Amino acid sequence: MEQAALDATATFTANNVWMLVATALVFIMHLGFSTLEAGFVQKKNVVNILFKNAMIVSIGLVTYWICGFNLMYPGGDFAGGFFGFAGFGLSMPEGAAGLIEYADAGYTYWTDFIFQGMFAATCATIVSGAVAERIKLEPFLIFATLFVAISYPITGMWKWGGGWLDAMGFYDFAGSTLVHAAGGAAALAAVIVLGPRSGKYTDSGIKPIPGHSMPLAAIGVFLLWFGWFGFNGGSVLSADPGAVSLVFVTTSLAAAAGAIGAFFVSWILFKSHDLSMVLNGILGGLVGITAGADQMLPGSSVLIGLIAGAIIPFSVVMFDKLKIDDPVGATSVHLVCGIFGTLAVGIFGAMAGIGQLVTQLIGTLSVCAFSFVFSFAIMSLLKSTVGIRVSQEEEIKGLDIGEHEMEAYPESTEQVAF
């Protein structure tokens, strides 16, 4: 009996340690998003994009503590599984109930909060890159606060909190829809309300506005791939050796195949080896596998990654034709590939079949619709009140000077005399 208790304690400790390591890996993804977005914007807007990313993770964690966590995991059935709220702040269950008896001895109450909080902040970060180079700072931060505090946890509860999608049988292992497509739908709504960057779409055609640093963008993608081991691997919710190692394999194979899919399709479409397409192809593969990373075989993972990567160039072209200006490709990577990845569970997963595919379609479209409508309404309200777009003069000068009065790359090297 004593040995069994020791074994149980050791397993609980290993599970909890892995979940905290996974949390740290997801936190690293914020550095990845920051670096990727910084590379894909013009150098006159780098300080602004980094500032937004620093604030998003900070706002995300605090708002998730205030109300988000208890909106997402209310406990019990409220409003038919569409809405529930367990109160403000955190309330650690007493004694073993918050420790070894919590979550089937997978992790503690505190670990649950911090792991889920990192996911919440990640969802809002998706919007940051899509609206880059022309949005006012304060209205964006207001939007990010409301999105993380209200929209993300409500749709997350529908599945992960035991809501109506969970009861229906909808499956989303680590968030192709609940994190990525939700964030992508919010980004799409924000971009539509905000409008494109000045000079992007002209009478003579589409004018490319290249980012200032492909090395930074590439570093960002590799950091995101690295962090995804925690994003997907942590979603096992324990240190189960078989499950975690399988997720590592499916995640990496899909990412690698995503690069290959984007490589071939971008060459066919553009007759060039476009690094930005390959980088987003990697991310597309990662987003695509996230819904079913725990139940795919290696061959299915490669196929999902190939398709997701191949989708990226077509999607980027489509959004440009629609004059939806997304400097970093967030709508293509997170929205389009997120929807595809969710549907892939019904095509390639352990529960594949017409019934599951229909359930997946209902789930992903419902979450996307809620996120889009919520974000469109908030952005429209901000636009009609405080305004959401910087002046054309400030846009030309750059948001680093206009919003922050500093530059990422000061040209002056003169030393100050004391």
Secondary structure as the mmCIF struct_conf table of DSSP 4:
data_model
#
loop_
_struct_conf.conf_type_id
_struct_conf.id
_struct_conf.beg_label_comp_id
_struct_conf.beg_label_asym_id
_struct_conf.beg_label_seq_id
_struct_conf.end_label_comp_id
_struct_conf.end_label_asym_id
_struct_conf.end_label_seq_id
HELX_RH_AL_P HELX_RH_AL_P1 GLU A 2 PHE A 40
BEND BEND1 VAL A 41 VAL A 41
HELX_RH_3T_P HELX_RH_3T_P1 LYS A 43 ASN A 45
HELX_RH_AL_P HELX_RH_AL_P2 VAL A 46 THR A 63
HELX_RH_PI_P HELX_RH_PI_P1 TYR A 64 GLY A 68
HELX_RH_AL_P HELX_RH_AL_P3 PHE A 69 MET A 72
BEND BEND2 TYR A 73 TYR A 73
BEND BEND3 GLY A 76 GLY A 76
HELX_RH_3T_P HELX_RH_3T_P2 ALA A 79 GLY A 81
TURN_TY1_P TURN_TY1_P1 PHE A 82 PHE A 82
BEND BEND4 PHE A 88 GLY A 89
HELX_LH_PP_P HELX_LH_PP_P1 MET A 92 PRO A 93
BEND BEND5 GLU A 94 GLU A 94
HELX_RH_3T_P HELX_RH_3T_P3 GLY A 95 GLY A 98
TURN_TY1_P TURN_TY1_P2 LEU A 99 GLU A 101
HELX_RH_3T_P HELX_RH_3T_P4 TYR A 102 ALA A 105
TURN_TY1_P TURN_TY1_P3 GLY A 106 GLY A 106
HELX_RH_AL_P HELX_RH_AL_P4 TYR A 109 ALA A 130
TURN_TY1_P TURN_TY1_P4 VAL A 131 ARG A 134
STRN STRN1 ILE A 135 ILE A 135
HELX_RH_AL_P HELX_RH_AL_P5 LEU A 137 LEU A 146
HELX_RH_PI_P HELX_RH_PI_P2 PHE A 147 SER A 151
HELX_RH_AL_P HELX_RH_AL_P6 TYR A 152 LYS A 159
TURN_TY1_P TURN_TY1_P5 TRP A 160 GLY A 161
BEND BEND6 GLY A 162 GLY A 162
HELX_RH_AL_P HELX_RH_AL_P7 TRP A 164 MET A 168
TURN_TY1_P TURN_TY1_P6 GLY A 169 GLY A 169
BEND BEND7 PHE A 173 ALA A 174
HELX_RH_PI_P HELX_RH_PI_P3 SER A 176 ALA A 181
HELX_RH_AL_P HELX_RH_AL_P8 ALA A 182 LEU A 194
HELX_LH_PP_P HELX_LH_PP_P2 PRO A 196 ARG A 197
TURN_TY1_P TURN_TY1_P7 SER A 198 GLY A 199
BEND BEND8 LYS A 200 LYS A 200
STRN STRN2 TYR A 201 THR A 202
TURN_TY1_P TURN_TY1_P8 ASP A 203 SER A 204
STRN STRN3 GLY A 205 ILE A 206
HELX_LH_PP_P HELX_LH_PP_P3 LYS A 207 PRO A 208
BEND BEND9 HIS A 212 HIS A 212
HELX_RH_AL_P HELX_RH_AL_P9 MET A 214 GLY A 233
HELX_RH_3T_P HELX_RH_3T_P5 GLY A 234 VAL A 236
BEND BEND10 LEU A 237 SER A 238
HELX_RH_AL_P HELX_RH_AL_P10 PRO A 241 PHE A 270
BEND BEND11 LYS A 271 SER A 272
HELX_RH_AL_P HELX_RH_AL_P11 LEU A 275 ILE A 289
TURN_TY1_P TURN_TY1_P9 THR A 290 GLN A 295
HELX_RH_AL_P HELX_RH_AL_P12 PRO A 298 LYS A 321
TURN_TY1_P TURN_TY1_P10 LEU A 322 LYS A 323
TURN_TY1_P TURN_TY1_P11 PRO A 327 VAL A 328
HELX_RH_AL_P HELX_RH_AL_P13 ALA A 330 ALA A 330
HELX_RH_PI_P HELX_RH_PI_P4 THR A 331 VAL A 336
HELX_RH_AL_P HELX_RH_AL_P14 CYS A 337 PHE A 348
BEND BEND12 GLY A 349 GLY A 349
TURN_TY1_P TURN_TY1_P12 ALA A 350 MET A 351
BEND BEND13 GLY A 353 GLY A 353
HELX_RH_AL_P HELX_RH_AL_P15 ILE A 354 THR A 385
TURN_TY1_P TURN_TY1_P13 VAL A 386 VAL A 386
BEND BEND14 ILE A 388 ILE A 388
STRN STRN4 ARG A 389 ARG A 389
HELX_RH_AL_P HELX_RH_AL_P16 GLN A 392 LYS A 397
HELX_RH_AL_P HELX_RH_AL_P17 LEU A 399 LEU A 399
HELX_RH_PI_P HELX_RH_PI_P5 ASP A 400 HIS A 404
BEND BEND15 GLU A 405 GLU A 405
BEND BEND16 ALA A 408 TYR A 409
HELX_LH_PP_P HELX_LH_PP_P4 GLU A 414 ALA A 417
#
